[in-house]
């Protein structure tokens, strides 16, 4: 039961310290708590996490002495200040690693990104890609969706050979019905670089992540573990197994009910929990907000941890696989990340399969998925036979990828406006429903804490 405390008046809120409640104990929630704790006006911070461990998508998974992640997380950033802060959180130290990512295409390994290593393509595909690039009827159009961006930037050949099939596979969504929000992540090579790539020169792309860092042990979860260790225990408390089931607001404070029976009160609420779950938990939400929430699209992910009794993969980290006959879109070799992730006489992999409720993959049995993973390993020549592929563990994660469909901006703007009116802050990949990497999450958490501090000071 909640206490009978009726909250503080507006005057008290401005002159006394405020109780902060953060919904979600992943990277966004923990980093927001870390940045807010230094301000004198913050009386206390309670972080409510639905699971029995902190970290969300940025936690590591531990199985039979192995460590792996929910996706191939690596540490890099163009923002050097944020990069240094990420590294400072890691108390176990890091390994600095040169990226080696490949695309498995028709039995050949093409260095990632695809357009920078065209000469390794089969002859017919190479000629198609470079001919369509040189004579591109789409290059003068202003793209209105992701597919149009691909056609304008790379031409029909590169689009149809790789970009379209791979994006359809990972997103489970037609790129002509996705907006251009993701395209800023895609390098835009010059015509000269494309032609040099086609003539035999491998062009390095994504230079800001050519070298990346990774925790020496404990996996990517070492970041959240490090942030947690730096929280002021006199001011901050993380409550695990506390799934938010109701959010209500009085004139001056909020009440947050959890499925554990706990009720937490505060004058400031910051939500990093999935926005779908927040809307469902919020009291008296208007129908138009519910409709906007229901139309926000996302993909779930299945992560499989796989072992083979030998290594046919070589010194590479990730393979992306556009072939739709192979169930996974990407595999990552954990051994590549350092000695603590390696065992002699074997190789271990993290396998990713995206899905949505109701599609063919969501209804597939675990045994069928294991069988298809094993077949895929044989098909891309990293296992001699299916019996050598041992799927050690599989986990499913409901919220994994934000889909930028054509209605995304309209829908999320409706939701953000509603929560601004409630004075509830949204943050994080699924709290704010933006496809943010770890460095962007940390940057936004820092900006949010600074903005809240400025607003509090200005109201005094």
C-alpha angles and dihedrals in degrees: 000000000000119000121257090246105132093202131245131300121248090258091051091048090056098042102036135049121281130228111231124204118194118195110213132029101220126110093292095049096044095044091048089053090048094053095042097049093076094064118097093217090063107092098180141344124214118188115200115204122183096207131064092249136047123241109066110202089350095062123102125237122228122204129167092334094315126116125208140151141236094259131343100300115184130172118243137119142173085222101081094189092056091042090055091049091051090051092046090058092060106090095180095062129243142256118229109220135183111232117246109177123162138189115223106219125167093330094314132104113231116190114245125279093051099216091057095062105038097139091075091064121105109273097254093049092047092052091047092050098048095040092052090045093051093046103038116164091186101058097096097051124099104237117237097183141019096268092051089051091054092049094047095046103036107015130236096295101058089038095054097036097051122344099058099043094044094048092046088052098049098038097036082217135101109256090220086069094049123087126233098260093110097049094084086072091058118088115236107215120200121249088252092055092049091051092046088050091052092049095057108278118121108220118206111233132186091034093177088066100034085108119033138175129235131181113268089229140356092048125245088320087079087083095060091040088055093049090049091053090055096054115113102246091202090061107022130060126179114206112200126199088030109130112185111238102164136027117186134168134211124188095282110013146026133240119211118193121196134197089247089067094254120135119198126192130201146153094229126044124190116185122206093156116109107291090228090061092043093055090047091052098044116100120243099359113181118248094244090058091049090051091051090050093049090053095053107105130212141161128236122215138219115208118199123189110212135187131197123189092233139025118252092151101079129201098331131115107203137016119197113204119200094179106114091205088070113075099219125065096200141013127192127200111228092196088067092067100068148299096289089061095049133086122186118249097025146058127225129205140189110219124199128206120173122208144158130220110278098020125117094264096050090058097044117113121243091245091053091049092050090050093050092047090052091048090049092054090054092045093055092045102247095112129044094214138356094254090066092061111089116188100205099180142359128196131179125215118195100205113044115125129031109220113217097210120169092268096048099099095046093047098046092045089057091052095044092050091051094051092044087058088052089047090236113141121222121210141161136041097299098018089063093022098234127129097246127168120220095267091052091049091053092046092051092047090054093047091048093052091049092048092050090050092051091048092050093049093047092054095054 
